[in-house]
Amino acid sequence: LKGVRALVRTDVDRAAPRGTGGHKVAGNYSPDIVTSQQTKARGYDVSLFLDAKTLTHVEEFSVANFVGVTASGSLVTPSSPSILPSNTRRMVLETAPDLGIAVEERPVPWEEVPTLKEAAACGTAVVLTPMKSISRPDTGEEVAFAGHATLQKVYDRIVAIQTGTAPDPRGYLHPVPLD
């Protein structure tokens, strides 16, 4: 896995409180096109959004859910009605305990991000993309992450399940007949 750089966007909101942010509808994807282009033009790979109401809690990346590894080694992911549900996120949360990694699904205050050992985007196309850094220009903060050993373990297990080289204890895979 290779780390990428994230930019916290406090100048735009991904989803409104009590809006459709937690639903897979086309209207949740198109507004991010310009924001993503702006983020890339500033030299970053992906945007990270905070809650639209207070800008105090992590919500999700422009293209994926947020997961982090706490100082105690637990995997943490935000809970919010504005976050899109994801089968990949569910698989990460269900697989981590099999590896001895505790899981916490709860609000993640921005103040906690600098204390995380690892952070990643979690989504269908990539499973987990670790963050090299997360920058927040409005506060001048830049959080750097030295590695992603815990996330690598989870990634490796999920890819092994997906490719059939590890058991699939939860029945994630479904055979598709070719006839």
C-alpha positions, 0 to 999 in steps of 0.5 A: 500500500502506498500513502496519499495526501489528504486535504481537509476541506472546510470551505465546502460541505459534502453533505447537509445535516438531515440531508441525503449524504447517507444514501447512494444517490447521484446528487451526492457524487456530482458536487464533489467533482469540482472540489476534487479537482481543486484539491488535486490542483493544490497538490493533494490526492483526496479531500476529507470532509468534516461534519457540515454543522460544526466542522468538529468531527470527521465524516468521510473522504470525497471518494471513500469512508474514513478509518483510523488506528488509535494510539491503543491499536483499535480501528476507529471509523466515524458514525454519522447519518451523513456517511454513505454505507459501504460494503467494504467498510463493513468488511473491514469492520468485521474482518479486523477483530479476526486479526485481534484488532478491536473496532470502534464505530463512533463520532471521531472528533477532529482533535483525535486525528493528530493522535491516530497512528494510521488513517486511510480511505476505505472504499470498493475500488481500493479496499484501503488507501493509507494516508501519508498526511492530512492537512487542515489549512484553516488551522495550520495543522498537518498530521503525518503518518509514519506507516500503516502496518495495522491497515496493511494487515487488514488489507492483506486479509480482505484481498486474500478473502476476495481472491479466494486464498483465505477462508470466507467465514462470512460469505462475502463471495458469491459464485456467479455461473458462467453459463 
